[in-house]
Amino acid sequence: MTAIMEVLPQIEKAILPFGARPHWGKVYVSGPETYLKYYPKLNDWKKLTEKFDPTHKFRNEFLEKNVYVNSGGIHLPW
């Protein structure tokens, strides 16, 4: 996996102009600071998840780290 991790940033940078975005179930290196580029309605989605999942039952480590940033990176306010 180390070899692919070295190439992924270049691949992601190359495909971004074509509207490509990473699949959350696959390996990629982009962090939370780039998600609004990939998902312009992300803040709308976050508002809906707060409304329909106020106890955060359906959140997981990936979402907490990459979407609901608690510390570090950026915090996408709603």
N, CA, C and O atoms as a GROMACS GRO file, in nm:
protein
  312
    1MET      N    1   0.083  -0.119   0.000
    1MET     CA    2   0.000   0.000   0.000
    1MET      C    3   0.087   0.125   0.000
    1MET      O    4   0.040   0.230  -0.043
    2THR      N    5   0.209   0.119   0.046
    2THR     CA    6   0.296   0.236   0.053
    2THR      C    7   0.318   0.298  -0.084
    2THR      O    8   0.317   0.420  -0.097
    3ALA      N    9   0.339   0.216  -0.186
    3ALA     CA   10   0.365   0.269  -0.320
    3ALA      C   11   0.247   0.350  -0.371
    3ALA      O   12   0.265   0.458  -0.429
    4ILE      N   13   0.128   0.301  -0.351
    4ILE     CA   14   0.010   0.373  -0.399
    4ILE      C   15  -0.010   0.504  -0.323
    4ILE      O   16  -0.056   0.603  -0.380
    5MET      N   17   0.025   0.505  -0.196
    5MET     CA   18   0.010   0.627  -0.117
    5MET      C   19   0.101   0.739  -0.167
    5MET      O   20   0.071   0.857  -0.150
    6GLU      N   21   0.212   0.702  -0.229
    6GLU     CA   22   0.303   0.801  -0.285
    6GLU      C   23   0.247   0.864  -0.413
    6GLU      O   24   0.277   0.979  -0.443
    7VAL      N   25   0.167   0.788  -0.487
    7VAL     CA   26   0.115   0.834  -0.616
    7VAL      C   27  -0.023   0.899  -0.603
    7VAL      O   28  -0.058   0.984  -0.686
    8LEU      N   29  -0.100   0.862  -0.503
    8LEU     CA   30  -0.237   0.911  -0.489
    8LEU      C   31  -0.250   1.063  -0.492
    8LEU      O   32  -0.340   1.113  -0.560
    9PRO      N   33  -0.166   1.140  -0.424
    9PRO     CA   34  -0.182   1.285  -0.431
    9PRO      C   35  -0.176   1.339  -0.575
    9PRO      O   36  -0.249   1.430  -0.611
   10GLN      N   37  -0.088   1.282  -0.655
   10GLN     CA   38  -0.075   1.324  -0.795
   10GLN      C   39  -0.200   1.287  -0.875
   10GLN      O   40  -0.248   1.365  -0.957
   11ILE      N   41  -0.250   1.167  -0.851
   11ILE     CA   42  -0.370   1.122  -0.922
   11ILE      C   43  -0.489   1.209  -0.884
   11ILE      O   44  -0.562   1.254  -0.971
   12GLU      N   45  -0.507   1.232  -0.755
   12GLU     CA   46  -0.620   1.314  -0.710
   12GLU      C   47  -0.612   1.455  -0.767
   12GLU      O   48  -0.714   1.511  -0.808
   13LYS      N   49  -0.495   1.512  -0.769
   13LYS     CA   50  -0.477   1.646  -0.824
   13LYS      C   51  -0.510   1.648  -0.974
   13LYS      O   52  -0.569   1.744  -1.023
   14ALA      N   53  -0.472   1.543  -1.045
   14ALA     CA   54  -0.494   1.536  -1.189
   14ALA      C   55  -0.641   1.520  -1.225
   14ALA      O   56  -0.685   1.573  -1.328
   15ILE      N   57  -0.719   1.449  -1.144
   15ILE     CA   58  -0.859   1.424  -1.179
   15ILE      C   59  -0.956   1.529  -1.125
   15ILE      O   60  -1.070   1.536  -1.171
   16LEU      N   61  -0.913   1.610  -1.031
   16LEU     CA   62  -1.002   1.711  -0.972
   16LEU      C   63  -1.060   1.806  -1.076
   16LEU      O   64  -1.179   1.836  -1.068
   17PRO      N   65  -0.983   1.855  -1.174
   17PRO     CA   66  -1.040   1.946  -1.274
   17PRO      C   67  -1.153   1.885  -1.357
   17PRO      O   68  -1.230   1.958  -1.420
   18PHE      N   69  -1.163   1.754  -1.359
   18PHE     CA   70  -1.267   1.686  -1.436
   18PHE      C   71  -1.393   1.659  -1.353
   18PHE      O   72  -1.485   1.592  -1.400
   19GLY      N   73  -1.396   1.710  -1.231
   19GLY     CA   74  -1.513   1.691  -1.146
   19GLY      C   75  -1.513   1.559  -1.072
   19GLY      O   76  -1.611   1.523  -1.007
   20ALA      N   77  -1.404   1.486  -1.081
   20ALA     CA   78  -1.395   1.358  -1.010
   20ALA      C   79  -1.384   1.384  -0.860
   20ALA      O   80  -1.325   1.483  -0.818
   21ARG      N   81  -1.440   1.296  -0.782
   21ARG     CA   82  -1.427   1.308  -0.637
   21ARG      C   83  -1.406   1.169  -0.578
   21ARG      O   84  -1.451   1.070  -0.635
   22PRO      N   85  -1.338   1.163  -0.465
   22PRO     CA   86  -1.306   1.033  -0.407
   22PRO      C   87  -1.429   0.960  -0.355
   22PRO      O   88  -1.525   1.021  -0.308
   23HIS      N   89  -1.424   0.830  -0.365
   23HIS     CA   90  -1.527   0.744  -0.307
   23HIS      C   91  -1.489   0.723  -0.161
   23HIS      O   92  -1.377   0.682  -0.131
   24TRP      N   93  -1.581   0.749  -0.069
   24TRP     CA   94  -1.549   0.743   0.073
   24TRP      C   95  -1.511   0.603   0.118
   24TRP      O   96  -1.449   0.587   0.224
   25GLY      N   97  -1.546   0.502   0.042
   25GLY     CA   98  -1.512   0.365   0.078
   25GLY      C   99  -1.378   0.319   0.022
   25GLY      O  100  -1.339   0.204   0.041
   26LYS      N  101  -1.310   0.406  -0.048
   26LYS     CA  102  -1.182   0.372  -0.110
   26LYS      C  103  -1.069   0.450  -0.045
   26LYS      O  104  -1.094   0.542   0.033
   27VAL      N  105  -0.947   0.414  -0.078
   27VAL     CA  106  -0.830   0.482  -0.023
   27VAL      C  107  -0.805   0.610  -0.102
   27VAL      O  108  -0.801   0.608  -0.225
   28TYR      N  109  -0.790   0.719  -0.032
   28TYR     CA  110  -0.749   0.844  -0.093
   28TYR      C  111  -0.684   0.930   0.015
   28TYR      O  112  -0.698   0.902   0.134
   29VAL      N  113  -0.614   1.034  -0.027
   29VAL     CA  114  -0.536   1.111   0.069
   29VAL      C  115  -0.594   1.250   0.098
   29VAL      O  116  -0.548   1.317   0.190
   30SER      N  117  -0.691   1.294   0.021
   30SER     CA  118  -0.750   1.426   0.046
   30SER      C  119  -0.808   1.431   0.186
   30SER      O  120  -0.863   1.333   0.236
   31GLY      N  121  -0.795   1.545   0.248
   31GLY     CA  122  -0.846   1.562   0.383
   31GLY      C  123  -0.970   1.648   0.386
   31GLY      O  124  -1.020   1.689   0.282
   32PRO      N  125  -1.019   1.676   0.505
   32PRO     CA  126  -1.144   1.750   0.521
   32PRO      C  127  -1.141   1.890   0.459
   32PRO      O  128  -1.246   1.944   0.424
   33GLU      N  129  -1.024   1.948   0.447
   33GLU     CA  130  -1.016   2.083   0.392
   33GLU      C  131  -1.056   2.089   0.244
   33GLU      O  132  -1.082   2.198   0.192
   34THR      N  133  -1.062   1.976   0.178
   34THR     CA  134  -1.098   1.975   0.036
   34THR      C  135  -1.241   1.931   0.010
   34THR      O  136  -1.287   1.935  -0.104
   35TYR      N  137  -1.314   1.889   0.112
   35TYR     CA  138  -1.446   1.830   0.089
   35TYR      C  139  -1.549   1.924   0.032
   35TYR      O  140  -1.635   1.881  -0.045
   36LEU      N  141  -1.542   2.052   0.066
   36LEU     CA  142  -1.639   2.145   0.007
   36LEU      C  143  -1.619   2.159  -0.143
   36LEU      O  144  -1.714   2.190  -0.216
   37LYS      N  145  -1.498   2.138  -0.191
   37LYS     CA  146  -1.475   2.138  -0.336
   37LYS      C  147  -1.545   2.018  -0.399
   37LYS      O  148  -1.608   2.030  -0.504
   38TYR      N  149  -1.533   1.904  -0.334
   38TYR     CA  150  -1.592   1.781  -0.387
   38TYR      C  151  -1.743   1.776  -0.366
   38TYR      O  152  -1.816   1.728  -0.453
   39TYR      N  153  -1.788   1.824  -0.253
   39TYR     CA  154  -1.928   1.813  -0.213
   39TYR      C  155  -1.981   1.951  -0.173
   39TYR      O  156  -1.985   1.982  -0.054
   40PRO      N  157  -2.021   2.034  -0.269
   40PRO     CA  158  -2.062   2.171  -0.237
   40PRO      C  159  -2.185   2.180  -0.147
   40PRO      O  160  -2.209   2.285  -0.087
   41LYS      N  161  -2.263   2.075  -0.136
   41LYS     CA  162  -2.380   2.076  -0.048
   41LYS      C  163  -2.354   2.004   0.083
   41LYS      O  164  -2.447   1.963   0.152
   42LEU      N  165  -2.228   1.989   0.118
   42LEU     CA  166  -2.191   1.917   0.239
   42LEU      C  167  -2.252   1.980   0.364
   42LEU      O  168  -2.301   1.908   0.452
   43ASN      N  169  -2.251   2.111   0.373
   43ASN     CA  170  -2.308   2.176   0.491
   43ASN      C  171  -2.458   2.151   0.501
   43ASN      O  172  -2.511   2.135   0.612
   44ASP      N  173  -2.528   2.147   0.387
   44ASP     CA  174  -2.671   2.114   0.388
   44ASP      C  175  -2.692   1.973   0.440
   44ASP      O  176  -2.783   1.948   0.520
   45TRP      N  177  -2.609   1.881   0.395
   45TRP     CA  178  -2.618   1.742   0.440
   45TRP      C  179  -2.594   1.732   0.590
   45TRP      O  180  -2.662   1.658   0.661
   46LYS      N  181  -2.494   1.807   0.638
   46LYS     CA  182  -2.464   1.804   0.781
   46LYS      C  183  -2.581   1.855   0.863
   46LYS      O  184  -2.610   1.800   0.970
   47LYS      N  185  -2.649   1.957   0.816
   47LYS     CA  186  -2.768   2.008   0.886
   47LYS      C  187  -2.876   1.901   0.894
   47LYS      O  188  -2.939   1.883   0.998
   48LEU      N  189  -2.897   1.831   0.784
   48LEU     CA  190  -2.997   1.725   0.783
   48LEU      C  191  -2.961   1.611   0.876
   48LEU      O  192  -3.047   1.558   0.946
   49THR      N  193  -2.833   1.574   0.879
   49THR     CA  194  -2.795   1.465   0.969
   49THR      C  195  -2.811   1.506   1.115
   49THR      O  196  -2.844   1.423   1.199
   50GLU      N  197  -2.788   1.632   1.144
   50GLU     CA  198  -2.808   1.678   1.282
   50GLU      C  199  -2.956   1.674   1.318
   50GLU      O  200  -2.993   1.640   1.431
   51LYS      N  201  -3.040   1.708   1.223
   51LYS     CA  202  -3.185   1.707   1.246
   51LYS      C  203  -3.238   1.564   1.266
   51LYS      O  204  -3.315   1.538   1.358
   52PHE      N  205  -3.196   1.473   1.179
   52PHE     CA  206  -3.250   1.337   1.181
   52PHE      C  207  -3.169   1.238   1.264
   52PHE      O  208  -3.214   1.126   1.288
   53ASP      N  209  -3.050   1.277   1.306
   53ASP     CA  210  -2.966   1.191   1.390
   53ASP      C  211  -2.904   1.275   1.501
   53ASP      O  212  -2.781   1.286   1.509
   54PRO      N  213  -2.987   1.335   1.588
   54PRO     CA  214  -2.934   1.425   1.691
   54PRO      C  215  -2.846   1.356   1.794
   54PRO      O  216  -2.766   1.422   1.861
   55THR      N  217  -2.858   1.225   1.808
   55THR     CA  218  -2.774   1.153   1.905
   55THR      C  219  -2.648   1.095   1.839
   55THR      O  220  -2.568   1.029   1.905
   56HIS      N  221  -2.631   1.121   1.710
   56HIS     CA  222  -2.512   1.080   1.635
   56HIS      C  223  -2.492   0.928   1.629
   56HIS      O  224  -2.380   0.880   1.624
   57LYS      N  225  -2.602   0.856   1.631
   57LYS     CA  226  -2.595   0.710   1.627
   57LYS      C  227  -2.532   0.657   1.498
   57LYS      O  228  -2.467   0.553   1.499
   58PHE      N  229  -2.550   0.729   1.389
   58PHE     CA  230  -2.502   0.680   1.261
   58PHE      C  231  -2.370   0.743   1.217
   58PHE      O  232  -2.332   0.732   1.101
   59ARG      N  233  -2.302   0.808   1.308
   59ARG     CA  234  -2.168   0.860   1.279
   59ARG      C  235  -2.065   0.753   1.308
   59ARG      O  236  -2.091   0.658   1.382
   60ASN      N  237  -1.949   0.769   1.250
   60ASN     CA  238  -1.840   0.676   1.275
   60ASN      C  239  -1.708   0.753   1.278
   60ASN      O  240  -1.706   0.875   1.260
   61GLU      N  241  -1.600   0.682   1.300
   61GLU     CA  242  -1.470   0.746   1.313
   61GLU      C  243  -1.431   0.823   1.186
   61GLU      O  244  -1.378   0.934   1.194
   62PHE      N  245  -1.458   0.764   1.072
   62PHE     CA  246  -1.426   0.831   0.946
   62PHE      C  247  -1.501   0.964   0.935
   62PHE      O  248  -1.440   1.067   0.903
   63LEU      N  249  -1.631   0.963   0.960
   63LEU     CA  250  -1.709   1.086   0.951
   63LEU      C  251  -1.664   1.190   1.052
   63LEU      O  252  -1.656   1.308   1.020
   64GLU      N  253  -1.636   1.147   1.173
   64GLU     CA  254  -1.591   1.242   1.276
   64GLU      C  255  -1.460   1.307   1.235
   64GLU      O  256  -1.441   1.427   1.255
   65LYS      N  257  -1.370   1.230   1.179
   65LYS     CA  258  -1.238   1.280   1.142
   65LYS      C  259  -1.242   1.368   1.016
   65LYS      O  260  -1.168   1.466   1.007
   66ASN      N  261  -1.326   1.332   0.921
   66ASN     CA  262  -1.323   1.396   0.791
   66ASN      C  263  -1.438   1.489   0.759
   66ASN      O  264  -1.423   1.578   0.676
   67VAL      N  265  -1.551   1.471   0.822
   67VAL     CA  266  -1.667   1.555   0.793
   67VAL      C  267  -1.703   1.642   0.912
   67VAL      O  268  -1.718   1.764   0.899
   68TYR      N  269  -1.718   1.581   1.027
   68TYR     CA  270  -1.752   1.655   1.148
   68TYR      C  271  -1.623   1.682   1.225
   68TYR      O  272  -1.602   1.626   1.333
   69VAL      N  273  -1.540   1.766   1.170
   69VAL     CA  274  -1.407   1.789   1.227
   69VAL      C  275  -1.422   1.854   1.363
   69VAL      O  276  -1.478   1.963   1.376
   70ASN      N  277  -1.370   1.785   1.467
   70ASN     CA  278  -1.380   1.837   1.603
   70ASN      C  279  -1.258   1.919   1.643
   70ASN      O  280  -1.269   2.014   1.720
   71SER      N  281  -1.143   1.882   1.590
   71SER     CA  282  -1.021   1.957   1.620
   71SER      C  283  -0.924   1.939   1.506
   71SER      O  284  -0.924   1.836   1.439
   72GLY      N  285  -0.842   2.038   1.484
   72GLY     CA  286  -0.751   2.034   1.371
   72GLY      C  287  -0.827   2.052   1.241
   72GLY      O  288  -0.950   2.052   1.241
   73GLY      N  289  -0.756   2.066   1.133
   73GLY     CA  290  -0.821   2.085   1.004
   73GLY      C  291  -0.912   2.206   1.007
   73GLY      O  292  -0.882   2.305   1.073
   74ILE      N  293  -1.023   2.198   0.936
   74ILE     CA  294  -1.118   2.307   0.938
   74ILE      C  295  -1.248   2.257   0.997
   74ILE      O  296  -1.277   2.137   0.994
   75HIS      N  297  -1.325   2.347   1.048
   75HIS     CA  298  -1.458   2.312   1.096
   75HIS      C  299  -1.557   2.377   1.002
   75HIS      O  300  -1.553   2.498   0.981
   76LEU      N  301  -1.644   2.297   0.944
   76LEU     CA  302  -1.743   2.350   0.852
   76LEU      C  303  -1.866   2.389   0.933
   76LEU      O  304  -1.943   2.301   0.972
   77PRO      N  305  -1.888   2.517   0.957
   77PRO     CA  306  -1.997   2.560   1.045
   77PRO      C  307  -2.133   2.542   0.981
   77PRO      O  308  -2.147   2.546   0.859
   78TRP      N  309  -2.231   2.522   1.064
   78TRP     CA  310  -2.368   2.522   1.014
   78TRP      C  311  -2.440   2.625   1.089
   78TRP      O  312  -2.559   2.645   1.066
   0.00000   0.00000   0.00000
